Amino acid sequence: MTAGGMVGAWVVTLGSVQVGPITVRNVLATVRESTDTAPILLGMSFLSQVKLQHEQNRLRLTGR
């Protein structure tokens, strides 16, 4: 369920997700049915595997 109503979605495991030099393996993800061009979001299944640092109004991700 989204703010706009019901949306079809599937839970999958991604073999790996890479952001710059950081690669996280076996990331649980949700793929939703959509025709819009909304940006892709990184969820906690990825973010909990990296180190987050807040520096001068920026969020820096580094590998653990």
All heavy atoms as TSV, in Angstrom:
chain	resi	resn	atom	element	x	y	z
A	1	MET	N	N	0.847	-1.177	0.000
A	1	MET	CA	C	0.000	0.000	0.000
A	1	MET	C	C	0.893	1.242	0.000
A	1	MET	O	O	1.853	1.314	0.753
A	1	MET	CB	C	-0.892	-0.021	1.237
A	1	MET	CG	C	-1.786	1.184	1.372
A	1	MET	SD	S	-3.077	1.244	0.155
A	1	MET	CE	C	-4.419	0.592	1.067
A	2	THR	N	N	0.590	2.182	-0.854
A	2	THR	CA	C	1.301	3.454	-0.893
A	2	THR	C	C	0.305	4.575	-0.619
A	2	THR	O	O	-0.896	4.329	-0.495
A	2	THR	CB	C	1.952	3.690	-2.274
A	2	THR	OG1	O	0.917	3.917	-3.236
A	2	THR	CG2	C	2.819	2.517	-2.702
A	3	ALA	N	N	0.801	5.793	-0.567
A	3	ALA	CA	C	-0.088	6.940	-0.355
A	3	ALA	C	C	-1.104	7.059	-1.482
A	3	ALA	O	O	-2.207	7.557	-1.280
A	3	ALA	CB	C	0.727	8.222	-0.245
A	4	GLY	N	N	-0.752	6.554	-2.678
A	4	GLY	CA	C	-1.648	6.621	-3.820
A	4	GLY	C	C	-2.556	5.419	-3.962
A	4	GLY	O	O	-3.348	5.348	-4.884
A	5	GLY	N	N	-2.447	4.436	-3.067
A	5	GLY	CA	C	-3.290	3.253	-3.135
A	5	GLY	C	C	-2.485	1.978	-3.255
A	5	GLY	O	O	-1.287	1.944	-2.990
A	6	MET	N	N	-3.149	0.917	-3.701
A	6	MET	CA	C	-2.519	-0.390	-3.826
A	6	MET	C	C	-1.585	-0.424	-5.040
A	6	MET	O	O	-1.926	0.102	-6.098
A	6	MET	CB	C	-3.578	-1.477	-3.978
A	6	MET	CG	C	-4.443	-1.666	-2.748
A	6	MET	SD	S	-3.535	-2.375	-1.381
A	6	MET	CE	C	-3.392	-4.049	-1.926
A	7	VAL	N	N	-0.427	-1.058	-4.856
A	7	VAL	CA	C	0.548	-1.219	-5.934
A	7	VAL	C	C	1.084	-2.643	-5.862
A	7	VAL	O	O	1.419	-3.128	-4.783
A	7	VAL	CB	C	1.721	-0.212	-5.777
A	7	VAL	CG1	C	2.794	-0.462	-6.809
A	7	VAL	CG2	C	1.226	1.223	-5.866
A	8	GLY	N	N	1.183	-3.314	-7.004
A	8	GLY	CA	C	1.765	-4.648	-7.037
A	8	GLY	C	C	3.251	-4.577	-6.736
A	8	GLY	O	O	3.942	-3.658	-7.185
A	9	ALA	N	N	3.762	-5.528	-5.968
A	9	ALA	CA	C	5.182	-5.528	-5.620
A	9	ALA	C	C	5.655	-6.960	-5.387
A	9	ALA	O	O	4.870	-7.840	-5.042
A	9	ALA	CB	C	5.423	-4.686	-4.378
A	10	TRP	N	N	6.956	-7.169	-5.594
A	10	TRP	CA	C	7.582	-8.470	-5.405
A	10	TRP	C	C	8.817	-8.306	-4.528
A	10	TRP	O	O	9.574	-7.361	-4.681
A	10	TRP	CB	C	7.994	-9.064	-6.750
A	10	TRP	CG	C	6.820	-9.272	-7.650
A	10	TRP	CD1	C	6.096	-10.412	-7.792
A	10	TRP	CD2	C	6.204	-8.304	-8.497
A	10	TRP	NE1	N	5.068	-10.218	-8.687
A	10	TRP	CE2	C	5.113	-8.928	-9.139
A	10	TRP	CE3	C	6.454	-6.964	-8.802
A	10	TRP	CZ2	C	4.292	-8.272	-10.047
A	10	TRP	CZ3	C	5.642	-6.316	-9.698
A	10	TRP	CH2	C	4.570	-6.968	-10.307
A	11	VAL	N	N	9.018	-9.242	-3.616
A	11	VAL	CA	C	10.212	-9.244	-2.767
A	11	VAL	C	C	11.239	-10.152	-3.439
A	11	VAL	O	O	10.925	-11.285	-3.804
A	11	VAL	CB	C	9.892	-9.737	-1.344
A	11	VAL	CG1	C	11.147	-9.825	-0.509
A	11	VAL	CG2	C	8.879	-8.806	-0.687
A	12	VAL	N	N	12.446	-9.621	-3.634
A	12	VAL	CA	C	13.520	-10.366	-4.291
A	12	VAL	C	C	14.811	-10.194	-3.503
A	12	VAL	O	O	14.926	-9.299	-2.666
A	12	VAL	CB	C	13.733	-9.881	-5.748
A	12	VAL	CG1	C	12.493	-10.099	-6.593
A	12	VAL	CG2	C	14.147	-8.422	-5.781
A	13	THR	N	N	15.783	-11.053	-3.768
A	13	THR	CA	C	17.121	-10.877	-3.227
A	13	THR	C	C	18.040	-10.536	-4.384
A	13	THR	O	O	18.147	-11.302	-5.356
A	13	THR	CB	C	17.618	-12.157	-2.521
A	13	THR	OG1	O	16.729	-12.453	-1.446
A	13	THR	CG2	C	19.021	-11.964	-1.972
A	14	LEU	N	N	18.673	-9.369	-4.302
A	14	LEU	CA	C	19.612	-8.940	-5.331
A	14	LEU	C	C	20.976	-9.537	-5.019
A	14	LEU	O	O	21.446	-9.459	-3.878
A	14	LEU	CB	C	19.695	-7.415	-5.365
A	14	LEU	CG	C	18.372	-6.683	-5.599
A	14	LEU	CD1	C	18.572	-5.178	-5.488
A	14	LEU	CD2	C	17.796	-7.047	-6.956
A	15	GLY	N	N	21.624	-10.111	-5.998
A	15	GLY	CA	C	22.931	-10.713	-5.793
A	15	GLY	C	C	23.943	-9.729	-5.250
A	15	GLY	O	O	24.749	-10.047	-4.378
A	16	SER	N	N	23.894	-8.503	-5.751
A	16	SER	CA	C	24.762	-7.448	-5.239
A	16	SER	C	C	24.194	-6.090	-5.630
A	16	SER	O	O	23.487	-5.969	-6.629
A	16	SER	CB	C	26.189	-7.589	-5.762
A	16	SER	OG	O	26.236	-7.391	-7.161
A	17	VAL	N	N	24.500	-5.089	-4.815
A	17	VAL	CA	C	24.160	-3.693	-5.102
A	17	VAL	C	C	25.458	-2.903	-4.937
A	17	VAL	O	O	26.128	-3.010	-3.916
A	17	VAL	CB	C	23.085	-3.146	-4.137
A	17	VAL	CG1	C	22.843	-1.665	-4.372
A	17	VAL	CG2	C	21.786	-3.929	-4.293
A	18	GLN	N	N	25.804	-2.123	-5.960
A	18	GLN	CA	C	27.028	-1.341	-5.909
A	18	GLN	C	C	26.704	0.144	-5.984
A	18	GLN	O	O	25.944	0.581	-6.846
A	18	GLN	CB	C	27.958	-1.717	-7.060
A	18	GLN	CG	C	29.268	-0.986	-7.007
A	18	GLN	CD	C	30.247	-1.473	-8.059
A	18	GLN	OE1	O	30.019	-2.477	-8.738
A	18	GLN	NE2	N	31.349	-0.771	-8.188
A	19	VAL	N	N	27.269	0.900	-5.053
A	19	VAL	CA	C	27.166	2.361	-5.044
A	19	VAL	C	C	28.601	2.870	-4.971
A	19	VAL	O	O	29.271	2.715	-3.949
A	19	VAL	CB	C	26.346	2.879	-3.849
A	19	VAL	CG1	C	26.333	4.398	-3.819
A	19	VAL	CG2	C	24.926	2.336	-3.892
A	20	GLY	N	N	29.093	3.425	-6.070
A	20	GLY	CA	C	30.496	3.836	-6.115
A	20	GLY	C	C	31.374	2.623	-5.849
A	20	GLY	O	O	31.164	1.558	-6.423
A	21	PRO	N	N	32.325	2.754	-4.932
A	21	PRO	CA	C	33.227	1.629	-4.647
A	21	PRO	C	C	32.656	0.608	-3.651
A	21	PRO	O	O	33.291	-0.391	-3.361
A	21	PRO	CB	C	34.450	2.327	-4.046
A	21	PRO	CG	C	33.879	3.529	-3.364
A	21	PRO	CD	C	32.741	3.978	-4.255
A	22	ILE	N	N	31.449	0.851	-3.136
A	22	ILE	CA	C	30.855	-0.013	-2.113
A	22	ILE	C	C	29.965	-1.066	-2.782
A	22	ILE	O	O	29.081	-0.725	-3.568
A	22	ILE	CB	C	30.010	0.804	-1.119
A	22	ILE	CG1	C	30.860	1.863	-0.441
A	22	ILE	CG2	C	29.339	-0.105	-0.095
A	22	ILE	CD1	C	30.054	2.883	0.331
A	23	THR	N	N	30.201	-2.333	-2.463
A	23	THR	CA	C	29.349	-3.419	-2.952
A	23	THR	C	C	28.810	-4.189	-1.757
A	23	THR	O	O	29.572	-4.578	-0.873
A	23	THR	CB	C	30.142	-4.383	-3.856
A	23	THR	OG1	O	30.660	-3.649	-4.970
A	23	THR	CG2	C	29.248	-5.507	-4.368
A	24	VAL	N	N	27.495	-4.365	-1.728
A	24	VAL	CA	C	26.840	-5.163	-0.691
A	24	VAL	C	C	26.182	-6.336	-1.401
A	24	VAL	O	O	25.497	-6.160	-2.411
A	24	VAL	CB	C	25.799	-4.327	0.091
A	24	VAL	CG1	C	25.066	-5.186	1.091
A	24	VAL	CG2	C	26.476	-3.152	0.783
A	25	ARG	N	N	26.392	-7.536	-0.885
A	25	ARG	CA	C	25.864	-8.752	-1.517
A	25	ARG	C	C	24.584	-9.232	-0.816
A	25	ARG	O	O	24.370	-8.967	0.351
A	25	ARG	CB	C	26.916	-9.844	-1.469
A	25	ARG	CG	C	28.193	-9.422	-2.157
A	25	ARG	CD	C	28.982	-10.571	-2.716
A	25	ARG	NE	N	30.211	-10.126	-3.353
A	25	ARG	CZ	C	30.296	-9.536	-4.533
A	25	ARG	NH1	N	29.212	-9.296	-5.217
A	25	ARG	NH2	N	31.459	-9.167	-5.033
A	26	ASN	N	N	23.763	-9.929	-1.578
A	26	ASN	CA	C	22.518	-10.530	-1.066
A	26	ASN	C	C	21.628	-9.517	-0.355
A	26	ASN	O	O	21.325	-9.641	0.824
A	26	ASN	CB	C	22.837	-11.715	-0.143
A	26	ASN	CG	C	23.610	-12.783	-0.872
A	26	ASN	OD1	O	23.310	-13.092	-2.019
A	26	ASN	ND2	N	24.620	-13.327	-0.234
A	27	VAL	N	N	21.194	-8.517	-1.094
A	27	VAL	CA	C	20.374	-7.432	-0.547
A	27	VAL	C	C	18.904	-7.725	-0.808
A	27	VAL	O	O	18.492	-7.923	-1.956
A	27	VAL	CB	C	20.769	-6.081	-1.186
A	27	VAL	CG1	C	19.884	-4.957	-0.674
A	27	VAL	CG2	C	22.239	-5.773	-0.923
A	28	LEU	N	N	18.116	-7.763	0.249
A	28	LEU	CA	C	16.672	-7.932	0.127
A	28	LEU	C	C	16.091	-6.651	-0.465
A	28	LEU	O	O	16.430	-5.549	-0.028
A	28	LEU	CB	C	16.068	-8.203	1.505
A	28	LEU	CG	C	14.624	-8.670	1.542
A	28	LEU	CD1	C	14.478	-10.007	0.813
A	28	LEU	CD2	C	14.168	-8.808	2.973
A	29	ALA	N	N	15.225	-6.794	-1.471
A	29	ALA	CA	C	14.668	-5.616	-2.146
A	29	ALA	C	C	13.205	-5.847	-2.484
A	29	ALA	O	O	12.736	-6.985	-2.544
A	29	ALA	CB	C	15.450	-5.331	-3.428
A	30	THR	N	N	12.500	-4.765	-2.702
A	30	THR	CA	C	11.122	-4.814	-3.169
A	30	THR	C	C	11.062	-4.136	-4.532
A	30	THR	O	O	11.540	-3.011	-4.687
A	30	THR	CB	C	10.177	-4.091	-2.191
A	30	THR	OG1	O	10.291	-4.698	-0.912
A	30	THR	CG2	C	8.741	-4.182	-2.650
A	31	VAL	N	N	10.521	-4.835	-5.506
A	31	VAL	CA	C	10.339	-4.281	-6.848
A	31	VAL	C	C	8.859	-4.002	-6.998
A	31	VAL	O	O	8.031	-4.898	-6.834
A	31	VAL	CB	C	10.801	-5.282	-7.922
A	31	VAL	CG1	C	10.573	-4.720	-9.317
A	31	VAL	CG2	C	12.272	-5.657	-7.704
A	32	ARG	N	N	8.515	-2.758	-7.281
A	32	ARG	CA	C	7.099	-2.410	-7.378
A	32	ARG	C	C	6.682	-2.189	-8.821
A	32	ARG	O	O	7.491	-1.795	-9.657
A	32	ARG	CB	C	6.787	-1.167	-6.542
A	32	ARG	CG	C	7.395	0.095	-7.048
A	32	ARG	CD	C	7.027	1.263	-6.135
A	32	ARG	NE	N	7.640	2.488	-6.592
A	32	ARG	CZ	C	7.061	3.362	-7.400
A	32	ARG	NH1	N	5.836	3.151	-7.830
A	32	ARG	NH2	N	7.698	4.444	-7.784
A	33	GLU	N	N	5.434	-2.476	-9.070
A	33	GLU	CA	C	4.854	-2.257	-10.388
A	33	GLU	C	C	4.596	-0.771	-10.551
A	33	GLU	O	O	3.943	-0.152	-9.700
A	33	GLU	CB	C	3.542	-3.034	-10.473
A	33	GLU	CG	C	2.901	-3.016	-11.812
A	33	GLU	CD	C	1.660	-3.884	-11.841
A	33	GLU	OE1	O	1.589	-4.871	-11.090
A	33	GLU	OE2	O	0.765	-3.550	-12.608
A	34	SER	N	N	5.125	-0.181	-11.631
A	34	SER	CA	C	4.947	1.253	-11.808
A	34	SER	C	C	5.303	1.660	-13.226
A	34	SER	O	O	6.148	1.041	-13.873
A	34	SER	CB	C	5.844	2.015	-10.831
A	34	SER	OG	O	5.750	3.398	-11.058
A	35	THR	N	N	4.663	2.709	-13.692
A	35	THR	CA	C	5.019	3.287	-14.985
A	35	THR	C	C	5.615	4.670	-14.808
A	35	THR	O	O	5.936	5.330	-15.786
A	35	THR	CB	C	3.772	3.386	-15.893
A	35	THR	OG1	O	2.785	4.176	-15.224
A	35	THR	CG2	C	3.220	2.014	-16.212
A	36	ASP	N	N	5.781	5.113	-13.555
A	36	ASP	CA	C	6.337	6.441	-13.331
A	36	ASP	C	C	7.865	6.400	-13.384
A	36	ASP	O	O	8.467	5.350	-13.529
A	36	ASP	CB	C	5.852	7.044	-12.005
A	36	ASP	CG	C	6.333	6.274	-10.787
A	36	ASP	OD1	O	7.414	5.683	-10.826
A	36	ASP	OD2	O	5.612	6.280	-9.780
A	37	THR	N	N	8.475	7.539	-13.275
A	37	THR	CA	C	9.934	7.649	-13.326
A	37	THR	C	C	10.501	8.056	-11.972
A	37	THR	O	O	11.515	8.740	-11.901
A	37	THR	CB	C	10.365	8.653	-14.404
A	37	THR	OG1	O	9.773	9.921	-14.105
A	37	THR	CG2	C	9.943	8.197	-15.789
A	38	ALA	N	N	9.852	7.614	-10.910
A	38	ALA	CA	C	10.318	7.952	-9.562
A	38	ALA	C	C	11.723	7.387	-9.347
A	38	ALA	O	O	12.071	6.333	-9.879
A	38	ALA	CB	C	9.361	7.381	-8.515
A	39	PRO	N	N	12.540	8.089	-8.562
A	39	PRO	CA	C	13.903	7.599	-8.324
A	39	PRO	C	C	13.899	6.300	-7.517
A	39	PRO	O	O	12.955	6.001	-6.794
A	39	PRO	CB	C	14.560	8.721	-7.521
A	39	PRO	CG	C	13.431	9.499	-6.949
A	39	PRO	CD	C	12.268	9.334	-7.876
A	40	ILE	N	N	14.961	5.550	-7.663
A	40	ILE	CA	C	15.135	4.314	-6.897
A	40	ILE	C	C	15.635	4.691	-5.509
A	40	ILE	O	O	16.490	5.567	-5.358
A	40	ILE	CB	C	16.137	3.390	-7.605
A	40	ILE	CG1	C	15.562	2.977	-8.957
A	40	ILE	CG2	C	16.479	2.194	-6.751
A	40	ILE	CD1	C	16.535	2.243	-9.830
A	41	LEU	N	N	15.107	4.044	-4.491
A	41	LEU	CA	C	15.497	4.336	-3.117
A	41	LEU	C	C	16.348	3.220	-2.549
A	41	LEU	O	O	16.107	2.048	-2.825
A	41	LEU	CB	C	14.248	4.500	-2.238
A	41	LEU	CG	C	13.249	5.562	-2.665
A	41	LEU	CD1	C	12.032	5.522	-1.752
A	41	LEU	CD2	C	13.896	6.931	-2.633
A	42	LEU	N	N	17.357	3.585	-1.748
A	42	LEU	CA	C	18.133	2.596	-1.011
A	42	LEU	C	C	17.471	2.416	0.340
A	42	LEU	O	O	17.258	3.386	1.070
A	42	LEU	CB	C	19.576	3.079	-0.807
A	42	LEU	CG	C	20.453	3.110	-2.044
A	42	LEU	CD1	C	21.795	3.746	-1.715
A	42	LEU	CD2	C	20.638	1.712	-2.595
A	43	GLY	N	N	17.132	1.188	0.681
A	43	GLY	CA	C	16.467	0.910	1.951
A	43	GLY	C	C	17.449	0.429	3.003
A	43	GLY	O	O	18.658	0.312	2.782
A	44	MET	N	N	16.919	0.094	4.151
A	44	MET	CA	C	17.751	-0.325	5.282
A	44	MET	C	C	18.426	-1.670	5.047
A	44	MET	O	O	19.452	-1.937	5.658
A	44	MET	CB	C	16.936	-0.340	6.567
A	44	MET	CG	C	16.596	1.052	7.072
A	44	MET	SD	S	18.020	2.166	7.211
A	44	MET	CE	C	18.999	1.340	8.455
A	45	SER	N	N	17.908	-2.500	4.155
A	45	SER	CA	C	18.591	-3.766	3.877
A	45	SER	C	C	19.956	-3.507	3.246
A	45	SER	O	O	20.872	-4.310	3.383
A	45	SER	CB	C	17.736	-4.669	2.987
A	45	SER	OG	O	17.459	-4.049	1.755
A	46	PHE	N	N	20.129	-2.383	2.569
A	46	PHE	CA	C	21.438	-1.959	2.061
A	46	PHE	C	C	22.154	-1.072	3.071
A	46	PHE	O	O	23.302	-1.301	3.431
A	46	PHE	CB	C	21.293	-1.208	0.731
A	46	PHE	CG	C	22.593	-0.650	0.212
A	46	PHE	CD1	C	23.422	-1.436	-0.572
A	46	PHE	CD2	C	22.994	0.638	0.516
A	46	PHE	CE1	C	24.632	-0.938	-1.038
A	46	PHE	CE2	C	24.193	1.148	0.062
A	46	PHE	CZ	C	25.015	0.356	-0.725
A	47	LEU	N	N	21.456	-0.030	3.545
A	47	LEU	CA	C	22.093	0.978	4.399
A	47	LEU	C	C	22.599	0.418	5.726
A	47	LEU	O	O	23.566	0.922	6.284
A	47	LEU	CB	C	21.128	2.146	4.647
A	47	LEU	CG	C	20.780	2.960	3.403
A	47	LEU	CD1	C	19.697	3.975	3.730
A	47	LEU	CD2	C	22.011	3.635	2.818
A	48	SER	N	N	21.973	-0.647	6.222
A	48	SER	CA	C	22.438	-1.233	7.483
A	48	SER	C	C	23.766	-1.972	7.312
A	48	SER	O	O	24.401	-2.327	8.298
A	48	SER	CB	C	21.380	-2.177	8.053
A	48	SER	OG	O	21.215	-3.305	7.203
A	49	GLN	N	N	24.184	-2.175	6.075
A	49	GLN	CA	C	25.430	-2.882	5.794
A	49	GLN	C	C	26.614	-1.946	5.532
A	49	GLN	O	O	27.718	-2.406	5.253
A	49	GLN	CB	C	25.248	-3.788	4.570
A	49	GLN	CG	C	24.126	-4.771	4.710
A	49	GLN	CD	C	24.391	-5.789	5.802
A	49	GLN	OE1	O	25.491	-6.291	5.936
A	49	GLN	NE2	N	23.377	-6.080	6.594
A	50	VAL	N	N	26.387	-0.635	5.576
A	50	VAL	CA	C	27.452	0.335	5.331
A	50	VAL	C	C	27.541	1.303	6.509
A	50	VAL	O	O	26.652	1.359	7.353
A	50	VAL	CB	C	27.214	1.130	4.020
A	50	VAL	CG1	C	27.181	0.207	2.822
A	50	VAL	CG2	C	25.948	1.956	4.084
A	51	LYS	N	N	28.617	2.036	6.542
A	51	LYS	CA	C	28.804	3.042	7.596
A	51	LYS	C	C	28.300	4.386	7.065
A	51	LYS	O	O	28.651	4.794	5.961
A	51	LYS	CB	C	30.289	3.141	7.957
A	51	LYS	CG	C	30.565	4.081	9.092
A	51	LYS	CD	C	32.049	4.052	9.445
A	51	LYS	CE	C	32.339	5.036	10.562
A	51	LYS	NZ	N	33.779	5.088	10.845
A	52	LEU	N	N	27.470	5.061	7.846
A	52	LEU	CA	C	26.922	6.364	7.476
A	52	LEU	C	C	27.572	7.439	8.340
A	52	LEU	O	O	27.600	7.317	9.563
A	52	LEU	CB	C	25.406	6.395	7.699
A	52	LEU	CG	C	24.590	5.336	6.968
A	52	LEU	CD1	C	23.161	5.347	7.466
A	52	LEU	CD2	C	24.635	5.569	5.484
A	53	GLN	N	N	28.085	8.491	7.697
A	53	GLN	CA	C	28.682	9.608	8.433
A	53	GLN	C	C	28.089	10.907	7.916
A	53	GLN	O	O	28.027	11.132	6.711
A	53	GLN	CB	C	30.197	9.646	8.222
A	53	GLN	CG	C	30.930	8.450	8.775
A	53	GLN	CD	C	32.382	8.473	8.368
A	53	GLN	OE1	O	32.702	8.402	7.194
A	53	GLN	NE2	N	33.252	8.597	9.359
A	54	HIS	N	N	27.674	11.763	8.834
A	54	HIS	CA	C	27.140	13.063	8.465
A	54	HIS	C	C	28.279	14.068	8.549
A	54	HIS	O	O	28.865	14.262	9.613
A	54	HIS	CB	C	25.996	13.457	9.411
A	54	HIS	CG	C	25.295	14.691	8.991
A	54	HIS	ND1	N	25.460	15.886	9.630
A	54	HIS	CD2	C	24.435	14.922	7.974
A	54	HIS	CE1	C	24.729	16.809	9.033
A	54	HIS	NE2	N	24.089	16.238	8.028
A	55	GLU	N	N	28.621	14.688	7.415
A	55	GLU	CA	C	29.719	15.651	7.353
A	55	GLU	C	C	29.285	16.882	6.571
A	55	GLU	O	O	28.986	16.785	5.388
A	55	GLU	CB	C	30.942	15.034	6.664
A	55	GLU	CG	C	31.497	13.819	7.351
A	55	GLU	CD	C	32.616	13.171	6.548
A	55	GLU	OE1	O	32.854	13.569	5.393
A	55	GLU	OE2	O	33.253	12.257	7.085
A	56	GLN	N	N	29.246	18.020	7.217
A	56	GLN	CA	C	28.949	19.307	6.560
A	56	GLN	C	C	27.744	19.218	5.613
A	56	GLN	O	O	27.844	19.460	4.426
A	56	GLN	CB	C	30.176	19.804	5.805
A	56	GLN	CG	C	31.368	20.034	6.693
A	56	GLN	CD	C	32.616	20.417	5.929
A	56	GLN	OE1	O	32.647	20.376	4.708
A	56	GLN	NE2	N	33.656	20.799	6.654
A	57	ASN	N	N	26.606	18.861	6.153
A	57	ASN	CA	C	25.349	18.764	5.398
A	57	ASN	C	C	25.361	17.701	4.305
A	57	ASN	O	O	24.591	17.784	3.355
A	57	ASN	CB	C	24.950	20.120	4.811
A	57	ASN	CG	C	24.550	21.096	5.894
A	57	ASN	OD1	O	24.076	20.704	6.937
A	57	ASN	ND2	N	24.750	22.375	5.635
A	58	ARG	N	N	26.244	16.723	4.403
A	58	ARG	CA	C	26.296	15.609	3.460
A	58	ARG	C	C	26.301	14.306	4.225
A	58	ARG	O	O	26.844	14.218	5.320
A	58	ARG	CB	C	27.538	15.673	2.584
A	58	ARG	CG	C	27.514	16.837	1.637
A	58	ARG	CD	C	28.765	16.837	0.800
A	58	ARG	NE	N	28.789	18.033	-0.006
A	58	ARG	CZ	C	28.870	18.036	-1.320
A	58	ARG	NH1	N	28.974	16.903	-1.966
A	58	ARG	NH2	N	28.869	19.158	-1.981
A	59	LEU	N	N	25.729	13.289	3.636
A	59	LEU	CA	C	25.751	11.961	4.230
A	59	LEU	C	C	26.759	11.138	3.424
A	59	LEU	O	O	26.608	10.945	2.226
A	59	LEU	CB	C	24.364	11.321	4.153
A	59	LEU	CG	C	24.192	10.006	4.862
A	59	LEU	CD1	C	24.494	10.142	6.368
A	59	LEU	CD2	C	22.785	9.480	4.686
A	60	ARG	N	N	27.791	10.672	4.093
A	60	ARG	CA	C	28.854	9.903	3.439
A	60	ARG	C	C	28.671	8.423	3.759
A	60	ARG	O	O	28.517	8.050	4.913
A	60	ARG	CB	C	30.208	10.378	3.924
A	60	ARG	CG	C	31.319	9.480	3.479
A	60	ARG	CD	C	32.632	9.980	3.970
A	60	ARG	NE	N	33.323	10.327	2.750
A	60	ARG	CZ	C	34.451	10.967	2.692
A	60	ARG	NH1	N	35.017	11.406	3.791
A	60	ARG	NH2	N	35.029	11.199	1.553
A	61	LEU	N	N	28.688	7.607	2.709
A	61	LEU	CA	C	28.606	6.161	2.860
A	61	LEU	C	C	29.992	5.581	2.677
A	61	LEU	O	O	30.694	5.919	1.721
A	61	LEU	CB	C	27.698	5.544	1.794
A	61	LEU	CG	C	26.274	6.044	1.677
A	61	LEU	CD1	C	25.571	5.320	0.542
A	61	LEU	CD2	C	25.537	5.857	2.968
A	62	THR	N	N	30.390	4.688	3.561
A	62	THR	CA	C	31.649	3.964	3.412
A	62	THR	C	C	31.399	2.504	3.764
A	62	THR	O	O	30.473	2.177	4.495
A	62	THR	CB	C	32.774	4.531	4.312
A	62	THR	OG1	O	32.308	4.562	5.673
A	62	THR	CG2	C	33.165	5.940	3.900
A	63	GLY	N	N	32.230	1.628	3.219
A	63	GLY	CA	C	32.105	0.206	3.507
A	63	GLY	C	C	32.484	-0.073	4.960
A	63	GLY	O	O	33.190	0.692	5.588
A	64	ARG	N	N	31.981	-1.188	5.478
A	64	ARG	CA	C	32.315	-1.570	6.856
A	64	ARG	C	C	33.518	-2.464	6.887
A	64	ARG	O	O	33.844	-3.202	6.086
A	64	ARG	CB	C	31.140	-2.285	7.512
A	64	ARG	CG	C	30.054	-1.314	7.831
A	64	ARG	CD	C	29.039	-1.955	8.703
A	64	ARG	NE	N	28.038	-0.951	8.995
A	64	ARG	CZ	C	27.284	-0.964	10.043
A	64	ARG	NH1	N	27.375	-1.915	10.911
A	64	ARG	NH2	N	26.392	-0.038	10.246
